[in-house]
């Protein structure tokens, strides 16, 4: 079969993202379309552009949207605010928050110091994740997503809040996973790749073709 791409692939992704909505609907039968609290981890470079393309196909049921990004990532913050401003023009009830956390790892940072900064980022992320209590976490590879997802997993293990983690590997990853992907492959509820070579190497993953 031909590989899906563009809008068609985005439509294939929707059933994966709608699973949490169905779960919430079972818990809140009095509401026809329950809102779903969405936490989005944004990252520098093309990560934020890709994640915003995914968000553009989601309805207002995914509200509020909580963005988390590294405190040094000013460019992503500007992109997010611009995206949400345009969304507010379409949906009057649009809601979002934006929070900054310490960057877990800088480019070319040594592994030893990265462990220290990642632990610090996890400790910083724990109270934030507990405060936001997301139903769904959507991320696509920036290093910031690792401490956020680990914090969510810890809260789930403690019985405080279970969040469903959807990881979409970046389109630029053709044959190998990013470091974040290699870690979260084992912990995410849904792990989506955009190239068939990755599906062959990582059988747990879901291949939908190019979706961004």
LINZI-V539933 format. One record per backbone hydrogen bond with DSSP energy under -1.0 kcal/mol. CO is the residue of the C=O (numbers start at 1). NH is the residue of the N-H. E is the energy in kcal/mol with one decimal. If there is no record, write none. Layout:
# LINZI-V539933
co->CO nh->NH e->E
co->CO nh->NH e->E
This chain:
# LINZI-V539933
co->4 nh->210 e->-1.1
co->5 nh->8 e->-1.1
co->6 nh->10 e->-1.8
co->7 nh->11 e->-2.0
co->8 nh->12 e->-1.4
co->9 nh->13 e->-1.5
co->10 nh->14 e->-1.2
co->13 nh->17 e->-1.8
co->14 nh->18 e->-2.1
co->18 nh->22 e->-2.2
co->19 nh->23 e->-2.1
co->20 nh->24 e->-2.5
co->21 nh->25 e->-2.3
co->22 nh->26 e->-1.5
co->23 nh->27 e->-1.0
co->24 nh->28 e->-2.1
co->28 nh->31 e->-2.0
co->37 nh->135 e->-2.2
co->37 nh->136 e->-1.9
co->38 nh->66 e->-3.6
co->39 nh->138 e->-2.7
co->40 nh->68 e->-2.6
co->43 nh->48 e->-1.2
co->44 nh->47 e->-1.3
co->46 nh->50 e->-2.4
co->47 nh->51 e->-2.5
co->48 nh->52 e->-2.3
co->49 nh->53 e->-1.4
co->50 nh->54 e->-1.7
co->51 nh->55 e->-2.1
co->52 nh->56 e->-1.5
co->54 nh->57 e->-1.3
co->55 nh->58 e->-1.8
co->59 nh->62 e->-1.4
co->61 nh->36 e->-3.5
co->61 nh->63 e->-1.6
co->64 nh->38 e->-2.2
co->65 nh->97 e->-2.2
co->66 nh->40 e->-3.2
co->67 nh->99 e->-2.9
co->68 nh->42 e->-2.2
co->69 nh->101 e->-2.0
co->70 nh->73 e->-1.9
co->72 nh->74 e->-1.3
co->73 nh->77 e->-1.3
co->74 nh->78 e->-1.9
co->75 nh->79 e->-2.0
co->76 nh->80 e->-2.5
co->77 nh->81 e->-2.2
co->78 nh->82 e->-2.0
co->79 nh->83 e->-2.4
co->80 nh->84 e->-2.8
co->81 nh->85 e->-1.9
co->82 nh->86 e->-1.8
co->83 nh->87 e->-2.0
co->84 nh->88 e->-2.2
co->87 nh->91 e->-2.7
co->91 nh->94 e->-1.6
co->95 nh->65 e->-1.8
co->97 nh->67 e->-2.8
co->99 nh->69 e->-2.0
co->101 nh->71 e->-2.1
co->106 nh->109 e->-1.9
co->110 nh->114 e->-1.9
co->111 nh->115 e->-1.7
co->112 nh->116 e->-1.1
co->113 nh->117 e->-2.5
co->114 nh->118 e->-2.5
co->115 nh->119 e->-2.0
co->116 nh->120 e->-2.1
co->117 nh->121 e->-2.1
co->118 nh->122 e->-2.3
co->119 nh->123 e->-2.4
co->120 nh->124 e->-1.8
co->121 nh->125 e->-2.1
co->122 nh->126 e->-2.0
co->125 nh->129 e->-3.2
co->126 nh->130 e->-2.3
co->127 nh->131 e->-2.0
co->128 nh->132 e->-2.4
co->129 nh->133 e->-2.7
co->135 nh->164 e->-2.5
co->136 nh->39 e->-3.0
co->137 nh->166 e->-3.2
co->138 nh->41 e->-2.0
co->139 nh->168 e->-2.8
co->142 nh->145 e->-2.1
co->143 nh->146 e->-1.3
co->144 nh->148 e->-1.2
co->145 nh->149 e->-2.6
co->146 nh->150 e->-2.5
co->147 nh->151 e->-2.1
co->148 nh->152 e->-2.1
co->149 nh->153 e->-2.4
co->150 nh->154 e->-2.4
co->151 nh->155 e->-2.1
co->152 nh->156 e->-2.0
co->153 nh->157 e->-2.4
co->154 nh->158 e->-1.8
co->155 nh->160 e->-2.5
co->156 nh->159 e->-1.3
co->164 nh->137 e->-3.0
co->165 nh->189 e->-1.6
co->165 nh->190 e->-1.9
co->166 nh->139 e->-2.0
co->167 nh->192 e->-3.4
co->170 nh->173 e->-1.7
co->172 nh->174 e->-1.0
co->178 nh->182 e->-2.5
co->179 nh->183 e->-1.5
co->180 nh->184 e->-2.9
co->181 nh->185 e->-1.7
co->184 nh->188 e->-2.5
co->190 nh->167 e->-3.0
co->191 nh->206 e->-2.9
co->192 nh->169 e->-3.1
co->193 nh->208 e->-1.5
co->195 nh->199 e->-1.2
co->196 nh->200 e->-2.0
co->197 nh->201 e->-1.4
co->198 nh->202 e->-2.5
co->202 nh->205 e->-1.8
co->206 nh->193 e->-2.4
